[in-house]
Amino acid sequence: MIAPEHIRAIAPYQPGKPIAELAREMGLAEAAIVKLASNENPLGISPKARAAIAGALDELALYPDGNGFELKSAIARKYGVGLDRIVLGNGSNDVLELAARAFLTAQGSAVYSQHAFAVYPLVTQSIGATGIEAKAKDFGHDLSAMLAAIRPDTRIVFIANPNNPTGTLLDSDALHGFLKKVSPEVLVVLDEAYVEFLPEERRTPSVDWLKEFPNLLLSRTFSKAYGLAGLRVGFALASPEVVDLMNRVRQPFNVNSLALKAAAAALDDHAFLAESKRVNDEGMLQLTGGFKRLGLDYIPSSGNFVAVKVGDAGRVFQGLLKQGVIVRPVANYAMPEYLRISIGLPEQNARCLTALAEVIGQGDTR
């Protein structure tokens, strides 16, 4: 079959290994497997979201609200923005793709950082545009290098803050200074998928920046802190002009009915969000404390995961699978010695550390 060369050259995104798949491969019981590979919320979904889903089941024979009025209204109230500044997506991945489809052409380019989210080069390549990777600094975004990488044909700059898979966080003043230097003709996509895990004092006032920078787009998701990864719902905040263009390439009904209802309810479940952050903070200390006892270096993380240096990461990854523990190798991010491990419940973190100690031959982690 005939397809453009830039499509043939795409290496598809590889998600974390599903529990059921590992159970089949290793002959393990699904209940005995710990999955810490995909940065999912170990608490599951919020009670309010669960109730909203139950209440929406009778509506599944009908198409969802294509404009997502209820969810957009909830987002508008929370962030103090107009409805015309919101675009909904089938997860934040969809938001990233909508931005690429609306602003990139095969004659254009996009800039992103080394060790940054794999979807940025994927959506760029899917358009046939040129991807420009700026060298990272200490596994994080080097804003000076990214600014220097921008060409006359550059139309998008992708920045993840916090970054996945390294967990690095940019200084707010440095990021604001970067935005002031970027041409208004270049869309800056600030991917904040993990922002809810940050303490308030470390969060950038990015929503306030929307009024100052019409070329700024903020990407958010309900898949992480809100625990709705399986429903696939995300959103972007941007200028009305940017939102209008993205809506022109957005598929009708791109967010399903259950996702719309659950996300609107989850936004209002402050207790669940606070508990998710508490579990994450304590789990981060549990995992990194275990790494220190094992003598393993790791990258300090501001997300709900941590990248740890284990040497032969492929061997360690396979060894953990045999122990029924799924983590994420990140060799495709030019980090062949690292594994990314999501924060789980205390017993899941402990199980991971015990398995990791056995695989690398270090014994007990207590």
VENPESUL-V950552 format. One record per run of one state. SS is the DSSP state (A for helix, B for strand, O for the rest). FROM is the first residue (numbers start at 0). TO is the last residue. Records with the same first field share a line. If there is no record, write none. Layout:
SS: FROM-TO  FROM-TO
This chain:
O: 0-3  8-17  26-28  32-32  35-45  59-67  79-81  89-90  103-107  113-116  127-128  134-135  137-138  140-141  149-152  160-170  181-185  191-193  197-198  202-204  212-214  221-227  231-232  237-238  249-255  267-268  293-296  299-303  309-311  322-323  326-326  329-329  333-336  342-344  360-365
A: 4-7  18-25  29-31  46-58  68-78  82-84  91-102  117-126  142-148  171-180  194-196  199-201  205-211  228-230  239-248  256-266  269-292  312-321  330-332  345-359
B: 33-34  85-88  108-112  129-133  136-136  139-139  153-159  186-190  215-220  233-236  297-298  304-308  324-325  327-328  337-341
